[in-house]
Amino acid sequence: MNKCVKCGLNFRSVSGFDEHHVGNFKNFGANRKCLNPEELTKIGMVEIDGAWRRPMTADLVAELYGEKQTSLSATGGVGTPDPKELLDFGTVVSGGKR
């Protein structure tokens, strides 16, 4: 979590944290301010479990939760490796010899 020490709000990502600071850096940042919860909602952020974030896109939700799960399945990329495809480094016994 990324907590703002100025306003006390928590953010799920650094980019969300950065996005809630607005204004320019003239006068050593004196022109910058934190957006309040109402303003964060207006720019499209949502608060989930006490942390502000951008909502997930429909494509990402579908991929993560099943509709387009090919990239997360055992055949699509992430999954259990085929033991025949693993490299065999042999068995190391005491003394470092095989």
Phi and psi in degrees as a GROMACS rama.xvg file:
@    title "Ramachandran Plot"
@    xaxis  label "Phi"
@    yaxis  label "Psi"
@TYPE xy
-119.041  106.777  ASN-2
-99.1445  133.012  LYS-3
-84.0455  122.321  CYS-4
-74.6319  -18.7376  VAL-5
-80.0846  -46.999  LYS-6
-107.614  -15.3211  CYS-7
86.4561  -0.0685884  GLY-8
-79.7529  149  LEU-9
-101.416  145.215  ASN-10
-129.872  142.995  PHE-11
-73.9676  -23.2053  ARG-12
-142.055  161.7  SER-13
-65.8949  -36.9258  VAL-14
-64.9168  -38.8911  SER-15
-65.2651  -41.181  GLY-16
-59.9545  -47.8701  PHE-17
-62.9787  -37.2748  ASP-18
-66.219  -26.2067  GLU-19
-81.779  -7.99192  HIS-20
-93.7551  122.937  HIS-21
-124.378  160.959  VAL-22
108.865  177.233  GLY-23
-105.013  178.675  ASN-24
-99.6129  16.3666  PHE-25
-65.1115  151.416  LYS-26
55.9296  43.0829  ASN-27
57.5439  38.8493  PHE-28
85.4314  7.54196  GLY-29
-64.6631  -20.2662  ALA-30
-90.0548  4.5552  ASN-31
-95.7018  150.701  ARG-32
-148.195  164.572  LYS-33
-91.4866  140.087  CYS-34
-74.3557  143.088  LEU-35
-86.2387  170.233  ASN-36
-54.2949  -38.1117  PRO-37
-63.892  -42.3999  GLU-38
-68.4007  -36.6597  GLU-39
-62.593  -40.5806  LEU-40
-63.4492  -39.6322  THR-41
-64.1316  -30.4067  LYS-42
-89.7315  5.17868  ILE-43
99.0701  6.95018  GLY-44
-85.7416  155.633  MET-45
-128.807  153.025  VAL-46
-103.191  121.589  GLU-47
-129.436  123.789  ILE-48
52.6715  41.0727  ASP-49
80.7802  8.19265  GLY-50
-130.957  137.37  ALA-51
-84.5858  143.427  TRP-52
-160.88  167.882  ARG-53
-83.0644  141.175  ARG-54
-67.9607  152.778  PRO-55
-71.4606  148.046  MET-56
-72.3257  157.932  THR-57
-60.7753  -37.9287  ALA-58
-62.5462  -42.3608  ASP-59
-67.6279  -41.4331  LEU-60
-60.2745  -45.6828  VAL-61
-62.6364  -40.7709  ALA-62
-68.0798  -43.5921  GLU-63
-72.1461  -30.7082  LEU-64
-113.442  21.1391  TYR-65
119.544  -30.5922  GLY-66
-69.6238  -34.0921  GLU-67
-126.56  54.4286  LYS-68
-86.8002  14.2361  GLN-69
-59.8013  -36.1053  THR-70
-74.4667  -14.1046  SER-71
-106.967  -2.1671  LEU-72
-85.3734  168.338  SER-73
-63.0451  -28.1648  ALA-74
-88.1617  -16.9129  THR-75
-98.1037  -12.1579  GLY-76
157.432  -65.1834  GLY-77
-94.3112  130.093  VAL-78
167.851  -163.762  GLY-79
-82.6775  125.935  THR-80
-70.3406  152.663  PRO-81
-75.6316  121.571  ASP-82
-57.1374  -27.9399  PRO-83
-68.901  -22.6207  LYS-84
-93.1087  -5.13764  GLU-85
-77.5515  146.444  LEU-86
-73.8853  143.723  LEU-87
-102.934  112.648  ASP-88
-96.9142  3.13427  PHE-89
78.5189  179.928  GLY-90
-104.732  128.394  THR-91
-93.6733  127.097  VAL-92
-107.593  172.902  VAL-93
-57.186  144.501  SER-94
90.4984  -2.39192  GLY-95
80.1588  9.13618  GLY-96
-104.287  151.162  LYS-97
